Amino acid sequence: MESKAKLHLLVATAIRESRVRHGLQQQDLAKVIGVTRTSISNIEHGKQAVSLAMFCKIADALNENPGRFLECILTQTPAPSVTEEDVEDEAIRSLIKGVVGGGKRNES
């Protein structure tokens, strides 16, 4: 397998495994980062490449430190999750609380 295709597969697998580990459905993750469920499915199956910006958005939504998450992908080691407080984007942090916390968000 060529290295670019292998990297896409490694990223796709890591995203799927992290999403499942966090108990999120594809639709949940899609809602948090503002894409369709189909996009998440395509990303997880390696059919859609992930830009660096999208990778960081996905990592934040999955409570993963983007740099550490990429390092773990490249070294093929499990990625440790970061705490909710480590996610810098307040909007994403709020959406994570809503999805993980049972779907109830404060809309004020």
N, C-alpha and C positions, 0 to 999 in steps of 0.2 A: 504494500500500500504506500502511495507517495506520502511524503511528510505533511503536506498541506491537508490532504484528506484525513490523515491520521489525527492531526491536531483538531480538525473540525469534529471528528468522532469523540475525541477525548473531552473537548469542551461540552459537546452535546450530552455525553454520558454524565459528566460532573454536574451539569445543570439539572438534569432529570433526577439524579440521585439526591442532590441537595433539596430539591423541591419535595420529593417524596419523604425524605427524612424530616422535613419541617411540617409534614401533614397537609401540604397544599395540593389542590387540584390544578390542572393546567389553566382552567378558567380563573382561579384565584390569582395566580401569578400574572396572568395576562391583564387582569383588572388593575392590579397594583402598579404595573409598569406602563399601562396604557397601550397595549397591543391586543390583537385578537388571539383567541385560543388556538386558532389554526397556526398563527405565527409561532407560538410556543411549541406546538406539536412539530412543526417543521424544524425549528431550532433543535429540539431534543432528538430528532431523527437524523440530524446532520444534513438536512435538505436546504437549510437556510443559514448562510454565514452570519456571524454575530460581529457587529462593529464593536470597537473598543468602548464607545459610549453606551451601547446597549448591554455589553457584558458588565460594565460597572453598575448600570441600573438593575440588572438581574441579580448581581451579587449583593447589592444593597438590599433589594427586596427579599433575598433569602438569608439576610443577616450574616453574610459572608464578607470578610474584608477582601476587596477586589484583588489587591496585590497578593495576599496570602492564598486566596482561592486559585489564582492563576499559577502561582508557584506549586501548589498541591496538584493541579492538573498536569503541569509539565513534569513533575517528579512522580506522578501517579501515587500520591499519598492522600489519605483522607483529609479533608479540609475541616479545621475546627471552626465552629460558628462563633461569631462575635455577638456581644450583647446588643440589645435594641438601642442603647445609648450610644453605641459606636457608629450607628447609621447617621450620617451627617444631614441628609435631606429630610427635613421635618415632614414634608408631604408624604414621602415614602414611609417614614416611621409611623405616621398616623394611619396610613392605609394598611400597613402590616398589623398594627394593633386591631384594626377593624376586621381583617380577614382571619387572623390567628385567634383573635378574641371573640369569635362567634359572629362576626359580621356586623357588629354594632359599632357605629362611628359617631362621634360628636360632630355634627355638621355646622357648628357655629363659626 
